[in-house]
Amino acid sequence: MAKVTRLINAQHTRDGDGVLIQRSIGSHQLSEHDPFLLLDEIRSDDSADYIGGFPPHPHRGFETVTYMLDGRMRHRDSQGNNGVIEPGGVQWMTAGKGILHSEMPEQTEGRLWGFQLWINLAAAEKMREPRYQELTADQIPELSPSNGVLVRLIAGSLNGVKGPVTGISSHPMLADVQMEEDAHARIDIPKGYNSVLYVYQGSLMVRDVVVASQQLAVLSDGGGVTVEASTEGARALLISAHPMNEPVARYGPFVMNTRAEIQQAVNDLNSGAFGRM
């Protein structure tokens, strides 16, 4: 079973047009964990912390995953796509060769709570056509691997259940694990995968290490993980994928393999190759 090799405290920062976020991957503590490039949590009851949203911006060479717990986020892009991610819903966007998009809150008051994960693409896929997989809450299967444990499985396989996100070359697992007080569970992970566990409510224990709310645990390759909730229960994201083991060249919203490819992305953006919004 996996053990915790590092504990990362999520860092409070702002992104987009002043949106308050808690960043665990993509911070100075952990710049990346192949193939994961960024993990942000957005959670606030104060609209001043999120109302500015994320105005139009480009992406190339990776995937963005948006998962909402509370509130609604509207997406628009340079290919004419337009939709709203509702509570419990997911948008898995493969940016590929390039896209301009915006993500703006669909509310002016109340709680906005969700996550964004960036996952690298292999060199052979970085210039593929963009693609979306959009899921409502009722399209995400739920299973109970043990008493007092509910898993919402967005991607990957667990106990014979398959998540609805398909066709991703890193074969990721993305699971929202919800545990009642003192509950425990074993969750299998394929050997050779890189895995992290982000606790966003309560706390839990991995072997002898306590992982508190807004902490990210980097896990060893143990073929699975055993988790035990505290007396207050716990909610966490378990994220796992096959590493790319490729060079990474990164510049803001562009993630390629070489500096020359980054420069080409900048040139393409400036020439209008990403489209217009």
N, C-alpha and C positions, 0 to 999 in steps of 0.2 A: 504494500500500500504506500501511496505517496506521503511524503512529509513536506513540511514548510521549509523552503530554503531561504526565503526572504519575506519580510513584512514591509509593505509600503503604505505610509499614511497618505491618503488623498490630499492634494494640495489645492487650496482655494485660489482660484484665478478667474479672470474674465476673458471671454472670447466673443467673436461675432461683434454685434453692436452692444457691448457691455453686459453680455449674459454671464451671470455668476455660475461657475461650475466647480466641481470637485474632480480633479484630474489625478488619476493613479498611474496609468501608462501614458507616456508622452511627456512626463515631468522630468525634472533634473535628477530625480531619484532613480527613475527607470525610463529611459528614452524609448525602448521597444523591447519586446519579448517575442521573437520570431514565431509566427508571422504577425503578431499583434503590434500595432503602431500607436494606438491611442485608445484610452477608455475614459470617458467623461460621464459624470452623473450631474444632472440638473435637477435641483429640488428646492423650491421656494414657494411660500404663500404670498410673497410680495411681488406684485407685477413689475415693480421697478427693477427687479433682478433678472427679468427675462423678456420684457415687452419688446426690446430692440431686436430680438431674434438674430437670425443669421442671414443678412441680405445676400444678394447674388455673389457667388464665389465659384471658382473652378475646382475640378478634381481630375487627376489622371493617375492611373497605375495601381489602384487599390480599390477596396470595397468599403462602403460605410453601412453600418447597421444601426438603425434607430429603433428603440424599444420604449414604448410609453407605458407608464403605470397610471398616472393621473394627468388630466389636461389633454389638449389636442394640438397637434403641430401640422401646419399646412406646408406642403412641398410643391414647388414649381420648378421647371427646368427649361433649358434652351431647346429641348426636343418637343416641347408642347405638353409634357406630362404635368398633371395637376391633381393633387389629392390630399386627403387629411388622414393623418395617423391618429387613431382613436385610442382611448385607454385600453391597455392589454394588447395593442396591435404592434406590428413590426413592419418596417420597410428595410429590405436588404438590397442595396444599390451597388451594382458592379459598375464603377465609373469607366473602367477600360481606357480607351484612347482619349477620352475627355468629354466633359460635360460642365455646363454652368447650371447651378441650381441655388435655390433659396429655401430656408426653413424658418417659418415664422409662426409664433404662437397664435392660436385661434381663440384667444380669450384675453380679457383685460383685467381679470381679477380671479382669485382662487389659486389653488395649487397647480403648479406645473412640475411634473416629476417624471424623469425618464433618463435614458442612457444613450450614448453614442459610442460605438466601437468601430475602429478602423482595422481592417485586415489586409495584409499585403497580397498582391497578385504575383504569380510566378512570371518570369521574364517572357515566356511564350504567350501569356495572356494579357500583358499590360496594354497592348494596342487592340484588344478585341472591341467589338461593338458594346456600348453600354446596355445594361439590362437591369430590370427591376423585378423583385419578388415582394409583393405587398400582401400582408396577412392581417385579417381582423382577429379579435380575441378568440372568437369561437372556432377559428381554423387551427389553433395551436393545441395539440393534444396534451392531456394531463394524465399523470400516472402517480401511483403511490407505492414507492419501493419498500416502505416499511410504515408502521403505525405512526401517525402524526406528521408524516412527510408528504408534501405535494410537490411534484415536479412539472413545470410547464416546459415542454421540450420544443424549442424553436428549430434547432438543427441537430443532426446526429441521430444515433440510435441508442436506446436504453431499454433493457428488459423486453426486447421484441417490439418496442414502439419506435417509429421513425418520425423525426421532425419534418415539417412540410417544406423547409428550405432545401433545395436540391441543386445539383450541378455545380457545386463549389469544389475546386480542385484540391484545396487544403483539407477537405473532408472534416469540417469543424463540428464540434458539439457546442451548442449554446443552450444552457438550461437555467431556468429561474427556479431555485430550490427554496421552498417555503416550509419551515419547520416549527412545530409547536414546542412548548417548553419541554426540555429534557429528551426530546426525540433524537434518534440517531439513524444514520443510513449509510450504506456502502453504495458508491456509484462507480461503475466500471468505466475506464478510459482506455482506449487502445494504446498499446505499448509504442514508444517512440514519439508520442505527442508531447507538445509543450502545453502546459495548463496553468491557469490562474483561477483563484476564487476571490470574488469581490463581495464582501459583506456590506449590505446597505441598510440593514435594520437588525437590532439585537446583537448577539454575538454567538460564535460557535467555536468548537475546538476541533482541530485536526491533529490527531494523536495527542501530544502533550502541549500544543501551542494554541493559545487563545487568539482568535481573530475577531477584532471588535468592529463596530459599525464604521464604515468609510475607511476600512483597511483592505488592502489587496495582498493576498498570500500567493507567492510564486511557489508552485508545487514541483517536486521531483518527479521523475518518470517511474511511477510505481505500478502502472496498470490499473489504477483506480484510486479512489480516495474515500476514507471513512470520516464522516462528520457527525458531531454531537452538539445539539443546541444547548444554550444556557437555560436558566430558569425563566428567562424572558422570551425565549424562542429566538428565531433567526430567519432572515431572508437574505439570499445571496445569489449571485450569478456565478455559475461554473462555466468557464470558457476554455476550450481545448481545440487544438488543431495540429495538423502535421506541419513541421517547420519547412520553410523554403530552402534554407541553407544557401542563399544567394546573396551577392553584394547588394547593399542598399544605398542609394543616393537619394537624399531627401531635401526638399526645399518647399516649406509651407504645404500647400495642397497638392504637390507633385511628389510621387514616390516612384523612382525608377531604379535602374541598376548602375548607371554611369552619370558623371557630371555632364557629358555631352548630351545625353538624353534629357536631362533636366533643362539644359539650355534650349533644346529643341521644343520642349513643352512651353517654355516662356515665349519663344518666338511664335509658336502656333497660337497661343492665347492672344498675343498682340496682333496677329494677322487676322483674327476672327475665325480661326479653324474650329474653335469650341462652340461656335454659334453665338447668337445674341438673345438677350432677354429684354 
